Amino acid sequence: MSTIEDRRTQTAGRLGIDVSRVHAQRIELSKLREAGLLIDLDIHGISMFSVQTSFAELGIGANDVRTERMHAGRKDLFPRLSKRLRSLEARARQNLEKYSHVVPAFGQYRWLPWTAYEEFIDAHNGIVTDLEVVKAEAVARWDEIYEENRRFFSTAAEQAWKALLGQHAPGDEVMIVTDDGPVFNSRFDHNLFIEWLVQKALGKMPLREEIKSLVRIDYTTSILYDDTEILAQDAEMEAMNADIARSRAKQALADHEVWELKAAENDYDSKVGAFKKAEMEHARAQLAQMGSPIQDALDGLRTNLYDAVQTLLEGLRKNSGFKGRASTKAVELYSYWKTLNGGLLQDEALDQALAGLDAEMRSYQAAGKDSREGQIGNIAGTLIEISTLTAESARKMRSENTRAAALEF
């Protein structure tokens, strides 16, 4: 099946229509794009400011009957700012709904006519400006909010501890089992419980750089233009502007009333041309922000290696050696890397570290029990090196919202 036919088949499946109708759908899409654009909001990072509350923070133990049917809800980590961010998200959604239309065939995407584009963009830009103000305040006040959270969650933890003890007879020594797993002795672990809950909350606070880079309110179009399409659109708009200029020159010699009517039409065409040009720039920006498929694959592969290495390091810490199939899994990491990168994903430092691990592990497996103990330190050092080389990719994959290339029709 050719690439074009394959894409037609995929398109038909997405739209729920026979493949023979795809050509007609493309024509209709072309008409829609001529008169407007398909658009959806891209809102990311706002949920970082309010996170899930645990039952332990509410003074409810793991064995409490309430955990079977009740939900703990969420807590704000940036008081007042969280509320302002949710308000901005709501404004963005209301703005899109106000100026666009639902088109059932295009899923979550809505159709925004060029006639409403200017009003939509003005309101959208105002929302984005307000968002940057809130982000700047969150970054500037980060230390202050951190200390405020420490005080607040210390108080909340004290109340939770009292509530947990209140379910038992006064003076009894009991084990407090939390919904997250840790167990605390009612007589000795009071301070440990408080610090555990506080650190758990503080650890969820988004970092300054995450606030700057991950929090956004933007919009995407259902078809992201490639470079060829952008050049074609630029040429089309230049030709249109030339036609408008010639038409105005001719109409200047015609009847004044007719000229005014034609001038109004030309002004509209010119304004729409400006809107299209703005969207071409927006498309360029989106293309620039989107990572290449190869880079995404490399980050995913690094993340898998990072997780595997963390498991191996944890096993070494617990057992002072490799138990079960752990040593075999360590040997297989280099083969996994060579097989999955397909020769396209280049990372010389990581390749060398994995090759080094491979050699060390094969030597470890061939050595006797007494000799193995002396090799653990070098192996652990190499695993830590691999962990360092892959940590950033793992963090990126888990903190960023992957920007899919949008629907294609």
N, C-alpha and C positions, 0 to 999 in steps of 0.2 A: 504494500500500500504506500502510495506517495505521501510526502509530508503534508501536502495540501489536502489530500483525501482524508488523511488521518486527523487533521485539525477539523475538517468538516464533520467527521464522525463524532469527535469529542464535543464539538459545538452543539450538534443535534442532541447528544445525550444530556448536556447541561440545560438546554432549553426544553427538552421533552418533546421534540418534534422529529418528523421523518427527515433523514439526511437530504432528501431531494429539495427540502424547503430552506436549506441553509443559505443558498444563494439569495433568495428573496429576503431572508432575515438580514443579510449583510447590506442589501440595498436599503432596507428600512433603517438599519443602524446608521448608514451613511447620511440618510435624510435627518435623522435625529441629531447626529453630530453637527450637521450643517446649521441646524436651528438652535442648537444648545449643546449640552454635554451631560453625560452620565456621571454621577458623582456620589461619593459616599464619604463619611467622616472617618478620619484616622485619629483616634483619641487614645493616648497611651501614657501610662505612668501615674495617673491621678489616684488609682487604687492603692499605690504605695503609701499614701498618707493616712490611710485607715486600714487596719488589718484585723484578722479574725481574733476574737477574744476566746481564751481557753476557759474551761469550766473551773480550773484551779484558781484562776484570777477572781472568780465569782464565789469562791469558797465552797465549791461542789466537788466532791471526791469522785474517783473513777467508778466506785461501786454504788454511787447514788442513783436511785431509780429515775431521777430527772434526766440523766444523760441518755436514757433510752429514746425519749421523744422530744426533748427540748433542744433548742439551738442557742448557742451562746451569743451570737451576734458579733458586732465589730466594735473596735475602739479607735479613736482618733489619736494619731501620734503627733500631729501638728494642730493643736486646738485653734479654732477660728480659721486658720488657713485651709484646713481640710474642707470646711464648709464653703469657703469662697471658691475653692477649686471645683467642688461638686456643682456649685451654682454656674460657673463658667461652662462646665460640660453640658449642663441643662440648656444654657443659652445657645450653645453651638448647635445642639440637636433641634431646638425650637427654630433657630434661624434657617437650618436646612429644610425643615418641614414647611416653613412659611413660604419659601420661594421655589420649591421644587415639587415634582409630581412622582407618585408611585407608578412604576412600570413593571407589572408582575413578571414579565418575561426575563427581567434583568436582576432578579433576586433582590439583594439588599441595596442595589444601586437605584438612585432616583434621577429623574431627568430634570435638569435645570435649564430653562430657556434663556437665550441670550438677552431677552427683554427684561429678565429679572436678575441677570448676572451682576450688574453694577451694585444694586441694592444688597444682594447677598454678600458680595466681596467686601463692601464697606463695613457691613455688620461683622463679618467674619474677622476682618483685620482688627477691628476694635476689640473683639474677644481675645484674639491672640496677643494684642498689646497688653490687655489687662492680665492675661496669663503670665506674661513675662514679668510684670510688676510683682505678682504673687510669688513667682519663682525666686526673684531677686530678694524679696523679703525673707523667704524661707532659708535661703543660703546665708544671708546676713545675720539672721537670728538663730542659726543652727545651734551654736554652743549654748545660748540662752535656753532654747527649747529642750535641748538635751538634759540640762540640769533641772529644768521644770519637770520633765518626764521622770527623772530619777526620784524627785521628791514625791510626785503624784503616785507613781507605781509602788514606791516604798510604803506609802500610806494605804494604798489599795491592797497590797500584799499582807500588811498587818491585819486588816479587816478580814481578808480571806482566811488567814491562819486561825483567827478566832472563830470564824464560822465553821471551819473544818473541825476544830477541837470541840466546838459546841455540840457536835453530833455524838460525842462520847461522854461518859461520866467524868466529872472533874477529878483530876489527879491520876486517871488511868494512863498507863504508858501504852500507846497504840502506834501502829504504823500507818501513816497517811499516804494513801496511794492516789496519785494524780492521773488525770486523763492522758497526759503526755508520757507517762511511764515512770518517772522518778518516784521513789518512795522515801518518805521522811519520818524520822522518829519524833514523836510528839514531845519527848522530854529533852532531846539534845539538838535537834535540827532546826530550831526556830530561825536563827540567823541565816542558815544555809537556804531555807525555803524562801525567805525574803529576798536574798540576793539572786537566787535562781529566777524568780519571777521578774525582778527588776531588769536583770541582764537579758532575759528573754524578750522583754518589751523594747529595751534600748537597741538590741541587735536587729530589730525590724525597721528601725528608722532609715529611710533612704539617705545615702551619703550626698554631700554637696555636689560632686561630679555627676551623680545619678540624677539629681534634680535638674541640673543644667542640661544634660544631654538626653535624658529619657522622657521627660515630661513634655508632652506636646499636644496641641490641638491643630490638626491639619485636615486636608481633604485629599482624596485620591479620585482619579477617574477610572472608569472600568476598563479602558484601553489606554495603556501607557504607550505613547508614540515612541518608535525607535528613531535613531538618528536620520534614517532615510526619509521617514514620514515627516519629521520636523522640517527638513530641508524642502521637501515638496510643499508643505504648508506655507513655509516662508515665501517660496516662489509664487504660489497661488495668491497670497495676500499682496505681494508686490504687483502682480498683474491686475488684481482687482483695484488697487489704489490708482494704477495708471488708467484703467478704464473709467474710474470715477472722475479723475482729473480731466480726461478728454470729454466726458459727458457734460461736466460743468462748463467747460469752455464752449461747447456747442449750444448749451441751453442759455448761455449769456446772450446769445444773438436772437433767441426766440422770445415768444410772448412772455411778459413778466409773470403772469399768474401761473402759467404752465411751468416756468422756470422755478418758481418757489416750490411747487409741488415736487418737481424732480429733485430740487436741492434737498428737500426734507428726506426723500428716499436715499439720496446719496449720503447725507449726514448719518442716517441710520446704518447704512452699509459700512461707512467709515468707522462708526463706533463699534459695530460688531467685529470689524477687522481688528480693532485695538484690543477687544476682549479676547479674540482668538490668539493674538500675539502674546498677550499676558499668559494665556494658558499654555502656549508653547514654552514659555520660560519656566512655568511651573512644572511642565513635563520634564524639561531639562534638569531641573533641580531634583525631581523625584528619581530620574535615572541616575543622577550622580550619587544620590543617597543609597540606592539599592546596591548591596554587595553582589559580587559576581557569584554565579552558581558554584564555581570552583572554590572560591573562598568560603562559601557556606558549607560545602562538603568538607573542606579542610578543618573548619571550626568544629563540625560535628564529629569528625574522626578524632581530633584532639580531645574533645570532651569525653568520648568513650574511653580513650586511653587514660585520661585523668581519673575517671571513676574507677577503672581497673587498678590503677596504681594506689589509689586511696585504700581500696580493699586489701591489697597486698601489704601496705604499710601498717594498717590496723592489725592484720594478722601477725606481722613481725613483732609489734609492740606487745601483743597479748601472749604470744607463744615463744618469743625469742628464736624463731625459726619458721620454716615453712611446714605446714601440716597438710596432710591429704594431697589433693591435686594442686595446691597453691604454687609449688615450684614449677609444675608443668604449665600452668597458666602464665606464669612469669616468662617462661621460655617462649610461649606462643605469641607474646606481645609484638615482637619484631616481625614475625611472619604475618601477623594480622595487619600491621602497618604497611608492609610491602605489598600485600595482596589488595588491600582496600584503597590504597592511594592511586592505583592504576597508572603510576608513572607520571601523573599530572600534578599531584599535590606535593610541592617541593618544600622541604623544611630540613636543611642540612644539619642544624644543631640537634633537632629531635631525632633525625635518622641516626646520627652518631651515638646519641645517648641510648637509643633502643638497641643498636648494634652492640654497644658496650655491655648493656644488660644481658643480651643474648649470650655473649661470650662468658660473662661472669656466672650466669645460671647454668650453662652447660658444664663449666668447671665445677660448680657446686654439686651438680647431680652426679658427676663422675667421682667426686672425692669421698673419702670415708667420713664417718660420723664425727670423728675428732677434728678433722680438717675443716669441716663445714662451719663450725662455730667461728673460726677466724675470718671467714669470708663474708659473714652476715653484715659487718659494718660497711664494707665496700658496696655490697648490693643495696643496702638501705640508702647509702649516699647517692647511688645512681637513680634509684626510684624517686628520691626527693628532687633530683635534678629534672627528671621527666615530669614530675608534678609541677615544678616551677615553670617549665616550658609550655605546659598545657593549661595552666590555671586560668589565664586570661580568656582563652577561648571558652572554657567551661562557664566562667562567669558571664561572658557575653551571651552565650546561648541560653542561659537561664534568666537573664535580666532583660534582654531586649525582646521587643515584639517583632518577630520575623516579618519583614515586609514582602508578602507574596507579590508576584508580578501582576496581580489583578486579573480579572476575567478577560478572556479573549473570545470574540464572536466571529 
